[in-house]
Amino acid sequence: MLTNPVARFRVLSLVEGWSFVVLILFGSVLSRVSDIDLVMPLGILHGALFTALVVAILTVRRVLDWSLLTTLLALLAAVVPLGPFVFHYAKRDELRTAAA
């Protein structure tokens, strides 16, 4: 399944989006209310997933022949909190068709 670049993008966009939510909720909040500091390990994981997502976006751009605007929107969504979920939802039909 993950050999298909579109399927890999779909998985990475959702995992990266959730990693940011986990980083904010568990990393930041937990470090403020207790002695447990998970910001560094969660931040490293989130950064690695973000980098993989950017590579996946650039790969899918070629496969699906996305315009420059669509590519920039995908990259912007990768930076904005909860953006990957919104972009994934907006492109769900195109991504499902291409992944099949």
C-alpha positions in Angstrom: 0.0 0.0 0.0 2.7 2.5 0.9 4.6 1.8 -2.3 1.9 4.0 -4.1 3.0 7.7 -3.7 -0.6 8.9 -3.4 -1.4 6.4 -0.7 1.8 7.3 1.1 0.8 11.0 0.9 -2.6 10.2 2.3 -1.2 8.3 5.3 1.6 10.8 5.9 -0.8 13.8 5.8 -3.1 12.3 8.5 -0.2 11.0 10.7 1.6 14.4 10.5 -1.6 16.2 11.4 -2.2 14.0 14.4 1.5 14.3 15.4 1.0 18.0 15.7 -2.2 17.6 17.8 -0.3 15.2 20.1 2.6 17.5 20.3 0.4 20.4 21.4 -1.9 18.5 23.7 0.5 16.1 25.4 3.9 17.8 24.9 3.1 21.4 25.7 0.2 21.0 28.1 1.7 18.0 30.0 5.0 19.9 30.5 3.2 22.8 32.0 1.1 20.8 34.5 3.6 18.1 35.5 7.3 17.3 35.5 7.0 15.2 32.4 8.6 16.9 29.4 7.7 15.3 26.1 8.2 18.3 23.9 11.7 17.3 22.6 10.9 13.7 21.5 7.4 14.6 20.2 8.9 17.6 18.4 11.6 15.4 16.7 8.9 12.9 15.6 6.7 15.7 14.3 9.6 17.3 12.4 10.6 14.0 10.8 7.0 13.5 9.7 6.7 17.0 8.4 9.8 16.5 6.3 8.5 13.3 4.9 5.2 15.0 4.2 6.9 17.7 2.2 8.7 15.1 0.1 5.4 13.2 -0.4 3.7 16.5 -1.5 6.4 17.1 -4.1 6.2 13.5 -5.3 2.4 13.5 -5.6 2.6 16.8 -7.4 4.3 15.1 -10.3 2.1 12.0 -10.2 -1.2 13.9 -10.1 0.1 16.8 -12.2 -0.9 19.3 -9.6 -0.7 23.0 -10.5 1.7 25.3 -8.7 -1.3 26.7 -6.7 -2.5 23.3 -5.5 1.1 22.4 -4.5 1.5 25.6 -2.6 -1.8 25.1 -0.8 -0.7 21.6 0.1 2.6 23.0 1.5 0.7 25.7 3.4 -1.7 23.2 4.8 1.3 21.2 6.1 2.4 24.2 8.1 -1.0 25.4 9.4 -2.3 23.6 12.5 -5.0 21.1 11.4 -4.3 22.1 7.8 -3.4 18.6 6.6 -6.9 17.4 7.7 -8.6 20.2 5.7 -6.5 19.6 2.6 -6.9 15.9 2.8 -10.7 16.3 3.1 -10.8 18.8 0.2 -8.9 16.4 -2.1 -10.3 13.1 -0.8 -12.0 12.1 -4.0 -9.0 12.8 -6.2 -6.7 11.1 -3.8 -8.9 8.0 -3.4 -9.2 7.6 -7.2 -5.5 8.0 -7.7 -4.6 5.7 -4.9 -6.7 2.8 -6.2 
